[in-house]
Structures are given as structure tokens and as C-alpha cells.
Amino acid sequence: MKKTISAIFDIIGEILAVILVIVYALLIINANFPFIPEGWLLNIMLIARTYGSLLLVGIVGMEAMSKRNIIFQIIFIALIALIVVFLFFPETYTQLIGIVK
């Protein structure tokens, strides 16, 4: 079972890595030679550039953690959840620090 989950995360990670390389290359070329019009395609590529790296780290990390015991998996998932919460809700960090002080 662990080999199957690891293989699934491996395939998803490889596909995502190739997509991110293509997105980065197109955005760099577009910065010098604008050929992508302003609109939905450029917005999707910018969102993919912003959040794709975090998604790739999560997928590759899940692949690595699928071979480890449950404690490491829980710690990794908790850290990814912490990053996502602070990424989408930055005021949460300020409130958390205010509680600790």
C-alpha cells in the first residue's frame, strides 16, 4: 500500500514539476517579449507561479513521508497546514503572537 501511495505522489509531483517549469519559462519569456495578453491566461499562470511551488513541496513531501511512520506524517501535515493558514490568513499570526505575549 505504501508503495502505491508513494508512486501516485511521485507521478503527481513529476507532472506538477514539468508544468511549473513551463509556467516559469513562459512568464520569463513574456517579461522580455510580451506575447501573453492581459487576462485570464496570464492570471492563471501568475497564480500557478505563486502557489505551485508550495503545492509541489507538499506533494514531494507527502511522497517522502509516505515511506515514514505515522508520527512523521502527522508532523509534516501539521507544518504544511500551518504554512497554508499563515499564507491565506496573515492576521492569524499577529493574533497568535498577541495571545502568547
PEDADA-V348889 format. One line per field, one symbol per residue. burial: b if it has 9 or more other ideal C-beta (glycine too) atoms within 8 Angstrom, else e. Layout:
burial: ???
//
This chain:
burial: eeeebbeebbebbeebbebbeebbebbebbeeeeeeeeeeebeebbebbeebbbbbebbbbbbebbeeeeebbeebbeebeebbbbeeeeebeeeeeeeee
//
